[in-house]
Amino acid sequence: MEEPQLLHSVTDSVATVVIRHPAKRNAMTAAMWAALPPLLGALADDPAVRALVLTGDGGTFCAGADISTLQGSPLEAQRLAVAAEEALAAFPKPTLAAVRGHCVGGGAQLAAACDLRFAEEGARFGVTPAKLGIVYPSSATRRLVSLVGPATAKYLLFSGELIDTERALRTGLVDEVLPAGALDARVTEFTGILASRSLLTQAAAKEFADGRTDRDDHWHTTAAASDDTGEGVTAFLERRAPRFTWSLSAREGASSSRAC
C-alpha cells in the first residue's frame, strides 16, 4: 500500500503539487496537512516557479480529511487543515486547482483557497461538516461565501449535499469545466499563459483582490523601479512576446502571507 504523501514537481515554471492517498480517495492525513505549508513556502521562494497547480492523484481530487485523524483530537486536526488552507491562500503567485472526481470537505477547502479552479466534467463538490457535527472554520466559511455568495454557501454547509460541475460553474465555485480527457491540456495551456505574464502585475492584483488595502504605494513604487512596464510596452510596439524579469523576493512573499 502506498504511503499517503504530497508529491511535487516543477516544469516550465509551473509547480504541480499532487495529493496522493490512493487507499482513501486522496483524503488528507494529519501529516499531509502539516507538510503542505513548508512545501508551499519552498515553492514560493523558488524563483523558477511562476504559478502552482494543486491536483489529486488518479481520478479523484481529494475526498476530504482522513476521518480516522478526527478520532483523537478534532480541534488539532482542524487547526492543521486551516493552517494548510491559509498557506495556500497566501501563496504569492497564481494558484489553480485542477479537479477530477470528488472534491469534498477538506478537498473543497483546499480548492477554494486556490485563485482559480478548473474541473473535468463529472467532478462533484461538497462541503460536508454537517454530516459529522463539525463547526466549519470561519476562514473557510468566509472564503466560500466570497466565491459563491451566502445562499449557495449555506446550501452547501447546511446540507452537506454534493453538486455537479454545471452548478459549480453557475455559482462561481469553478472557473472552467472541461470535457473528459481535456483537463490536463487546458491546465498546461493556461498555466503557460500565467507563467508568461508579469508576476509583478499578478502579485499586486492578488493582494488587492484578496482585500489588502495598505499596499498601493508599495506596489506603485515597486512597479516604477522594475523593468516590467518598460519591457511590456516595448514588446507590444515591437510585436513580440515580452520577457518579464521581476520576481518575488523572500520579503515580498512574507508580506503577501501576512495579507491573508
Disulfide bonds with the S-S distance in Angstrom:
none
